[in-house]
Amino acid sequence: MLRQSHISRRVAAVAVSLVLAGGAAACGPKGGADKAGSGDKPGAAGGAPQKGGTLTVLNSEPQSDFDPARLYTSGGGNVPSLVFRTLTTRNREAGAAGTKVVPDLATDTGKPNADATEWTYTLKDGLKYEDGTPITTADIKYGIERSFAGELSGGAPYLRDWLIGGETYEGPYKDGGKGLDSIVVPDAKTIVFKLRKPEGEFPFVATQTQFAPVPKAKDTGVKYEEHPVSSGPYKVVKNDNDGEHLTLERNEHWDEKTDEERKAYPDKIDVRSGLDSAVINQRLSTSSGPDAAAITTDTNLGPAELAQIGSNKELEGRVGTGHFGYVNYLAFNPKVAPFDNPKVRQAVSYAINRTSVVNAAGGSALAEPATTFLPEREAFGFTPYDHFPAGKTGDPAKAKQLLAEAGFPDGVTVTLTHSTAQNRQTSPEVATAVQQSLAAAGITVKLEGLENNAFNEKRWDAKNTPGFFLSRWGADWPSGGPFLAPIFDGRQIVTNGSNYNHAQLDDPAVNTEIDEIAKLTDLAAAGKRWGALDKKIGEQALDVPLFHPVYKRLVGKDVKNVVISDWTGVLDISQVSVK
């Protein structure tokens, strides 16, 4: 799986993939595709979706680094997927159906060899760039190779670890035209990838924008982001202030017959960023002028805004609800006392009051209590378990019993490290809720709040990892692999960089099972084993799952055809209609 030395940006990148694709960007409503899954809801306008009009996007974060090599996206991203097509992409359907990988530029999701160390793709007929020239597999090879260039870093780094020779390759600007031997192009429509080890989930990685074709003759290096050559339904006609104002118009050479996923209803997409989140939600709520046909791809509704919307049926009908593969948890470092004692970790697990934690995270509308590390979605391999049942408000009596057995009959004092950022995930509100719930069990919690950058540096430093801290994790695609391997694979412990295996678990049985699952190309079978592995690891009380976030986002009153999948958890911009 992905080596940790290459994913120092991962947590931030997952957040970005959530922003862009749902921005990690990482990356459907629970039991409610009928509420925000498709058709007219949310959005007040009736009738079938129609082509035409301008879709306005109101965002807080700019769509920066608009180069397929530099984008870290889930499933191809949200705004990026309008311009960059990839070998595969996410299925653009609501709910669980949206967690599937489907062909994009390729005719299928890839053909593996017997042990999944080699993957072959064939391009569809009739694929063209915005200038009408044909898209070839040589362009895809080149697009991937340029993502290895240091000056174009920032994208998903899996291929550096997976491709043979990838760990030392420095990109086409330094290779003298040699290229990567592990990417073979026998003809203009065939491309073969040769991997160091079996990777049954390669089709998921092929959704990343690094797999977008880039014509070598049009490559302008670091300036390519100003006008990347489109392979999708829209082309870039304006990119001001590094993505702060992005204008997209139709790519007349895009053929919808080759693209079953993107609807491309609007004639124009106007992306405006750098806006305050409260302003964005107010503009969407009011829906005046162009804002009536506006959405956001990165701004959630907060508790106060949801309370106001709850008394307005019209606004309530314009709120889309979604879930992304993400978990917020308490992390232990068993190398630090008293957390070297399993019974102390178990006591904390029993003592936690998830109701108060969920309330601190924004309430039940924005967070769902969790007892498993994996999200409650079949695609991730979710297997229910609750090894330390604390109920809704904790079991302080059981926690006290375990503390006494651990040698702390009079209780224990610990330090909880958290961020001072107001994110309702690793923030002071959540930390205080943990502090208060553990106090009832005789666990005195001292809070250590750090500025967000300092917090991230400390919690990911293997030599200085706190004994007890708030943490979070999101997957780059809907599978148990990107969840469990980075956190619990002992071979991914990094002592001189960002280390995400907070417990520094190095269990040969766990490592072996991760490798065995990675060989599977039957993703349903793989999912069952990821779930079983999650349950097995959970017995060790190396973390306390707290909650899975819920996304609530408003759309303008003239926006229709809102589709929210369990891959991204947010509206899919490629499906939206404004007429």
C-alpha positions in Angstrom: 0.0 0.0 0.0 1.0 3.7 0.0 4.2 4.4 1.8 3.9 7.1 4.4 7.0 9.0 3.3 5.0 10.0 0.2 1.8 11.1 2.0 2.8 14.0 4.2 0.1 16.0 2.5 -2.5 13.3 2.9 -4.8 14.7 5.7 -4.9 18.1 4.1 -5.2 16.5 0.7 -8.2 14.5 1.8 -9.8 17.6 3.0 -9.1 19.2 -0.4 -10.4 16.3 -2.3 -13.6 16.6 -0.2 -13.8 20.2 -1.2 -13.3 19.5 -4.8 -15.1 16.2 -5.1 -17.2 16.4 -2.0 -11.4 18.1 -1.4 -10.1 14.9 -0.5 -10.1 15.8 -1.5 -10.4 12.1 -0.2 -13.7 12.1 -1.4 -25.1 9.9 -0.8 -27.7 10.6 1.8 -28.2 7.7 4.3 -31.4 6.0 3.3 -32.4 9.1 1.5 -31.4 9.3 -2.2 -35.0 10.4 -2.6 -34.2 13.5 -0.6 -31.1 14.6 -2.3 -30.2 11.9 -4.8 -31.6 13.0 -8.1 -34.3 14.7 -10.0 -35.8 18.0 -8.7 -34.8 17.7 -5.0 -33.3 19.8 -3.6 -34.2 22.7 -5.8 -37.6 24.2 -6.3 -37.9 24.3 -10.0 -39.9 21.5 -11.6 -39.6 19.7 -14.8 -36.9 17.7 -16.5 -33.3 19.0 -16.6 -32.5 21.1 -19.6 -29.3 22.2 -21.3 -28.3 25.9 -21.1 -27.7 28.7 -18.7 -24.8 29.6 -16.4 -24.1 27.7 -13.2 -22.4 29.8 -10.5 -20.1 28.1 -8.0 -19.6 30.0 -4.7 -16.6 28.6 -2.7 -14.4 29.6 0.2 -11.3 27.9 -1.1 -9.9 28.8 -4.5 -9.6 26.1 -7.2 -5.8 26.4 -7.1 -3.2 24.3 -8.8 -5.5 23.5 -11.7 -3.1 21.1 -13.3 -4.0 17.4 -13.4 -0.6 16.5 -12.1 -0.9 18.7 -9.0 -4.6 18.0 -8.1 -5.2 15.6 -5.3 -8.8 14.4 -6.0 -11.2 11.6 -5.2 -12.8 10.1 -8.2 -11.5 12.8 -10.5 -12.6 15.7 -8.4 -15.7 17.8 -8.8 -14.8 21.0 -10.8 -11.7 19.3 -12.2 -13.7 16.4 -13.6 -15.5 18.9 -15.9 -12.2 19.5 -17.7 -10.1 16.4 -17.1 -11.3 12.9 -18.1 -9.4 9.9 -16.8 -9.1 6.2 -17.6 -11.8 5.4 -15.0 -14.1 7.6 -12.9 -16.8 7.3 -10.2 -20.3 6.2 -11.2 -22.3 9.4 -11.2 -25.3 8.0 -9.3 -26.9 8.7 -6.0 -26.1 6.8 -2.8 -24.3 3.4 -2.7 -24.4 3.1 -6.5 -22.1 6.0 -6.7 -19.2 4.2 -5.0 -18.6 2.0 -8.1 -15.7 2.6 -10.5 -16.8 2.9 -14.1 -15.0 3.4 -17.4 -14.3 7.0 -18.6 -11.7 7.3 -21.4 -11.2 3.6 -21.3 -13.6 0.9 -22.6 -13.6 -0.9 -19.2 -12.2 -0.5 -15.7 -9.0 -2.4 -16.7 -7.9 -5.9 -17.3 -5.5 -7.3 -14.7 -3.1 -10.2 -15.2 -3.4 -13.2 -12.9 -1.8 -11.6 -9.8 -3.0 -8.0 -10.4 0.6 -6.8 -10.9 -0.2 -5.7 -14.5 -3.2 -3.7 -15.7 -4.2 -3.1 -19.3 -6.5 -0.4 -20.7 -7.9 0.3 -24.1 -9.3 3.8 -25.1 -12.7 4.4 -26.6 -13.1 5.5 -30.2 -13.7 9.2 -31.0 -11.9 10.8 -28.1 -10.8 14.4 -28.8 -9.2 17.4 -27.1 -10.7 20.8 -27.1 -8.8 21.6 -30.3 -10.2 18.6 -32.1 -7.0 16.5 -32.0 -7.3 12.8 -31.0 -6.5 11.7 -27.5 -3.9 8.9 -27.4 -2.5 6.6 -24.8 0.9 8.3 -25.3 -0.8 11.4 -23.9 -2.0 9.5 -20.8 1.5 8.1 -20.3 3.0 11.5 -20.6 0.4 13.0 -18.2 1.3 10.5 -15.5 5.0 10.9 -16.0 4.9 14.7 -15.6 3.1 14.2 -12.3 6.5 12.8 -11.0 8.2 16.2 -11.6 9.1 18.0 -8.4 7.8 21.3 -9.7 4.4 19.7 -10.3 4.1 17.9 -7.0 0.9 17.8 -5.0 -1.1 15.1 -6.6 -1.9 11.6 -5.3 1.4 9.8 -4.8 0.3 6.2 -5.2 2.0 5.6 -8.5 5.4 6.6 -7.1 5.0 3.6 -4.8 3.2 1.2 -7.0 4.8 1.5 -10.5 8.1 -0.3 -11.0 10.8 2.3 -11.0 8.4 5.0 -9.7 10.3 5.5 -6.4 13.3 7.0 -8.2 11.7 8.6 -11.3 11.9 12.4 -11.5 9.6 13.1 -14.4 9.9 13.9 -18.2 11.8 17.2 -17.8 14.8 15.3 -16.4 14.6 11.9 -18.0 16.0 12.9 -21.4 12.9 11.5 -23.1 13.3 8.0 -21.7 10.0 7.9 -19.7 8.9 5.3 -17.3 9.4 1.7 -18.6 6.6 0.5 -16.3 4.1 2.4 -18.4 4.0 0.7 -21.8 2.1 2.1 -24.9 2.1 -0.6 -27.6 -0.2 1.5 -29.8 -2.3 4.7 -29.7 -5.2 3.0 -27.9 -3.5 0.6 -25.5 -1.7 1.3 -22.3 -0.2 -1.2 -19.8 0.9 -0.5 -16.2 3.5 -2.8 -14.5 3.4 -2.7 -10.7 5.8 -3.7 -8.0 3.2 -5.7 -6.1 -0.4 -6.8 -6.6 -3.0 -4.0 -6.4 -6.5 -5.1 -6.9 -7.8 -1.6 -6.4 -5.9 -0.1 -9.3 -9.1 1.0 -11.1 -9.8 3.4 -8.1 -6.4 5.0 -8.5 -7.0 5.4 -12.3 -9.8 7.9 -11.4 -7.2 10.4 -10.1 -6.5 13.4 -12.3 -2.9 12.2 -12.9 -4.5 9.8 -15.4 -5.8 12.7 -17.5 -4.2 12.9 -20.9 -1.7 15.8 -21.5 -0.5 16.4 -25.1 3.3 16.8 -24.8 3.4 19.6 -27.4 1.0 21.7 -25.4 2.7 21.2 -22.0 3.9 24.5 -20.6 5.2 23.2 -17.3 4.1 25.1 -14.2 2.0 27.5 -16.4 -0.1 24.6 -17.8 -2.7 25.2 -15.1 -3.5 28.6 -16.7 -5.0 26.8 -19.7 -4.9 23.0 -19.5 -6.0 21.2 -22.6 -9.5 19.9 -22.0 -10.5 16.3 -22.5 -13.9 16.8 -20.8 -17.1 18.7 -21.6 -15.8 22.1 -20.6 -12.6 24.1 -21.3 -10.9 26.8 -19.3 -11.4 30.2 -20.7 -10.3 32.2 -17.6 -8.2 31.4 -14.6 -7.6 34.5 -12.4 -5.5 34.6 -9.3 -4.6 30.9 -9.2 -8.2 29.6 -9.3 -9.9 32.4 -7.4 -12.1 33.1 -10.5 -12.4 30.2 -12.9 -14.6 30.4 -16.0 -15.5 27.2 -18.0 -17.3 27.1 -21.3 -18.3 24.2 -23.5 -15.7 22.1 -25.2 -17.3 21.7 -28.7 -15.2 18.6 -29.4 -16.4 16.7 -26.4 -18.7 13.9 -27.6 -21.4 12.8 -25.1 -21.6 9.5 -26.9 -18.1 8.7 -25.4 -19.1 9.9 -21.9 -21.9 8.2 -20.1 -21.2 9.9 -16.8 -21.1 13.7 -17.3 -24.4 15.3 -18.2 -22.9 18.8 -18.8 -26.2 20.7 -18.8 -25.1 24.3 -18.3 -23.4 26.2 -21.1 -21.1 28.0 -18.7 -19.6 27.4 -15.3 -18.5 30.5 -13.3 -16.4 29.5 -10.2 -15.8 32.3 -7.7 -13.8 31.6 -4.5 -12.3 33.4 -1.5 -15.7 34.0 -0.1 -16.7 33.9 3.6 -18.7 30.7 4.4 -21.5 32.8 6.0 -21.7 34.9 2.9 -21.9 31.9 0.6 -24.8 30.4 2.6 -26.6 33.7 2.8 -26.3 34.2 -1.0 -27.5 30.7 -1.7 -30.4 31.2 0.7 -31.5 34.5 -0.8 -30.9 33.2 -4.4 -31.0 36.6 -6.0 -30.0 37.1 -9.6 -27.3 34.7 -10.7 -27.3 33.2 -7.2 -30.6 31.4 -8.0 -28.5 29.2 -10.2 -25.6 28.7 -7.7 -24.1 25.9 -5.7 -21.1 25.4 -3.5 -18.6 22.6 -3.6 -16.9 23.3 -0.3 -19.1 25.0 2.2 -21.3 23.2 4.7 -24.2 24.6 6.7 -23.5 25.0 10.4 -25.7 24.3 13.4 -27.1 27.8 13.6 -27.9 28.0 9.9 -29.6 24.6 10.0 -31.7 25.7 12.9 -32.9 28.7 10.9 -33.5 26.6 7.8 -35.5 24.1 9.8 -38.4 26.6 10.1 -38.4 27.3 6.4 -39.8 24.5 4.2 -38.7 26.1 1.0 -35.1 26.4 2.2 -35.2 23.0 3.8 -36.1 21.5 0.4 -32.9 22.9 -1.0 -30.5 21.2 1.4 -28.6 18.2 0.1 -27.4 15.6 2.7 -24.5 13.3 2.1 -21.9 11.0 3.7 -18.3 10.7 2.8 -15.9 8.0 4.0 -14.5 9.8 7.1 -14.0 9.0 10.7 -13.1 11.2 13.7 -11.5 9.4 16.6 -9.4 9.4 19.8 -6.0 8.1 19.1 -3.7 6.4 21.6 0.1 6.0 21.5 0.7 2.8 23.5 4.3 3.8 24.0 3.3 6.6 26.3 2.1 5.7 29.9 -0.6 5.0 31.0 -1.8 4.1 27.5 0.7 1.3 27.4 -1.8 -0.6 29.6 -4.7 -2.0 27.4 -7.1 -1.7 30.3 -6.6 2.1 30.5 -7.4 2.3 26.8 -10.4 0.1 27.3 -11.5 2.3 30.2 -11.5 5.4 28.0 -13.4 3.5 25.4 -16.2 2.6 27.9 -16.2 6.1 29.5 -16.7 8.1 26.3 -20.1 9.9 26.0 -20.7 10.0 22.3 -23.9 12.0 22.6 -22.0 15.0 24.1 -19.2 14.5 21.5 -21.7 14.5 18.6 -23.3 17.7 20.1 -19.9 19.3 20.2 -19.4 18.4 16.5 -22.6 20.2 15.5 -25.3 17.9 16.6 -26.9 14.8 15.1 -27.6 16.5 11.8 -23.9 17.0 11.2 -22.3 13.9 12.9 -23.3 10.3 13.5 -21.8 8.4 16.5 -19.3 5.7 15.5 -18.1 2.5 17.2 -16.1 1.2 14.1 -13.1 2.7 12.4 -14.6 2.1 9.0 -17.6 4.2 7.9 -21.0 2.6 7.8 -21.0 2.0 4.1 -20.9 -1.4 2.3 -18.2 -0.1 -0.1 -15.8 0.3 2.7 -16.4 -3.2 4.0 -18.3 -2.0 7.0 -18.8 -4.7 9.6 -20.7 -3.7 12.8 -19.0 -4.1 16.1 -18.8 -2.4 19.5 -16.1 -4.1 21.6 -16.5 -1.6 24.5 -20.2 -0.8 24.6 -20.6 2.5 26.3 -24.2 3.2 25.2 -25.2 6.7 24.2 -23.7 8.5 27.2 -20.8 6.2 28.4 -20.4 3.5 31.1 -18.3 5.2 33.8 -18.8 2.3 36.2 -17.2 -0.2 33.8 -14.5 2.3 33.1 -13.7 2.7 36.9 -13.6 -1.1 37.2 -11.0 -1.4 34.4 -8.9 1.5 35.9 -8.8 -0.3 39.2 -7.7 -3.5 37.5 -5.0 -1.4 35.7 -3.7 -0.2 39.1 -5.5 3.2 39.2 -8.2 2.7 41.8 -8.3 6.4 42.5 -8.5 7.4 38.9 -5.8 8.7 36.5 -4.8 12.0 35.0 -4.0 12.2 31.3 -3.3 14.9 28.7 -5.5 15.2 25.5 -3.8 17.0 22.6 -6.1 18.8 20.2 -6.1 21.6 17.6 -7.3 25.2 18.3 -8.8 25.4 14.8 -12.6 25.8 15.0 -13.4 22.8 12.8 -15.7 20.9 15.2 -13.6 17.8 14.6 -10.3 18.1 16.4 -11.2 21.4 18.0 -11.6 22.7 21.6 -15.4 22.0 21.6 -14.9 18.3 20.9 -11.9 18.1 23.3 -13.9 19.6 26.1 -16.8 17.1 25.5 -14.3 14.3 25.8 -12.8 15.9 29.0 -16.2 16.1 30.6 -17.4 12.6 29.7 -14.2 11.0 31.0 -14.3 12.9 34.3 -17.4 10.9 35.4 -15.2 7.8 35.2 -12.4 9.3 37.3 -10.2 10.2 34.4 -8.9 13.7 34.8 -8.1 15.2 31.3 -5.8 18.1 30.9 -6.2 19.8 27.5 -3.3 20.7 25.3 -4.5 22.9 22.5 -2.0 23.6 19.7 -2.2 25.8 16.6 -3.3 23.6 13.7 0.0 23.3 11.9 1.8 22.6 15.2 -0.9 20.1 16.1 -0.5 18.2 12.9 3.3 18.1 13.1 3.1 16.7 16.6 0.5 14.1 16.1 2.3 12.7 13.0 5.8 12.8 14.5 6.6 9.1 15.4 9.3 10.3 17.9 7.0 12.8 19.6 3.5 11.5 19.2 1.3 12.4 22.1 -0.2 9.6 24.2 -3.7 10.7 23.6 -5.1 13.0 20.9 -8.0 13.9 18.7 -7.6 12.7 15.1 -9.5 12.1 11.8 -9.0 10.2 8.6 -10.7 10.1 5.2 -10.2 7.6 2.3 -9.1 8.5 -1.2 -11.6 6.1 -2.6 -14.5 4.1 -1.1 -12.7 1.0 0.2 -11.3 -0.2 3.5 -7.8 -0.2 2.1 -7.1 3.6 2.2 -8.5 3.6 5.7 -6.8 0.7 7.4 -3.4 0.4 5.6 -2.0 3.9 6.3 -3.1 3.7 10.0 -2.3 0.1 10.9 0.3 -1.3 8.5 3.5 -1.6 10.5 5.6 -1.2 7.3 4.2 2.3 6.9 5.6 3.6 10.2 7.9 6.5 9.4 10.4 7.8 11.9 11.8 10.7 9.9 8.6 12.1 8.3 4.8 12.1 8.7 3.8 9.0 10.4 0.0 8.1 10.4 0.3 4.8 12.3 -0.3 6.6 15.6 -0.2 3.4 17.6 3.0 2.3 15.7 1.3 -1.1 15.4 3.5 -3.6 13.6 1.6 -6.8 13.7 2.8 -9.4 11.1 -0.7 -10.9 10.9 -2.2 -7.5 10.1 0.5 -6.7 7.6 0.1 -10.0 5.9 -3.7 -9.7 5.7 -3.4 -6.2 4.1 -1.2 -7.7 1.4 -3.5 -10.6 0.8 -6.6 -8.3 0.5 -4.6 -6.1 -1.9 -4.3 -9.0 -4.3 -8.1 -9.3 -4.7 -9.7 -7.8 -7.8 -13.1 -8.9 -6.5 -13.9 -5.7 -4.6 -16.9 -7.2 -2.8 -14.8 -10.0 -1.4 -12.1 -7.5 -0.5 -14.6 -5.4 1.3 -15.7 -8.3 3.6 -12.1 -8.9 4.5 -11.4 -5.2 5.2 -14.4 -5.2 7.5 -13.2 -8.3 9.3 -9.7 -6.8 9.7 -11.2 -3.6 11.1 -13.1 -5.7 13.7 -10.0 -7.6 14.7 -7.8 -4.5 15.1 -10.6 -2.9 17.1 -10.2 -5.5 19.8 -6.9 -3.9 20.8 -8.4 -0.5 21.7 -5.8 1.4 19.8 -8.4 4.2 19.1 -11.9 5.2 20.1 -14.1 5.9 17.1 -16.2 9.0 17.9 -18.3 10.0 14.9 -18.7 10.1 11.1 -19.4 13.5 9.7 -22.6 14.4 7.7 -22.5 17.0 4.9 -25.4 19.5 4.6 -25.2 22.0 1.7 -27.6 24.5 0.3 -28.2 25.1 -3.4 -29.8 28.0 -5.3 -33.6 27.9 -6.0 -33.2 27.2 -9.7 -30.7 24.3 -9.3 -32.0 20.9 -10.3 -30.8 17.3 -10.7 -28.8 17.2 -7.5 -27.0 13.8 -7.3 -25.1 12.9 -4.1 -23.2 9.7 -4.0 -21.5 7.8 -1.1 -18.2 8.4 -2.8 -18.1 12.1 -2.4 -20.9 12.9 0.0 -21.7 16.1 -1.9 -23.5 17.3 -5.0 -21.9 16.1 -8.2 -21.4 19.2 -10.3 -21.4 17.2 -13.6 -25.1 16.4 -13.1 -26.5 19.8 -12.2 -29.0 21.6 -14.4 -30.0 25.3 -14.0 -32.9 25.5 -16.4 
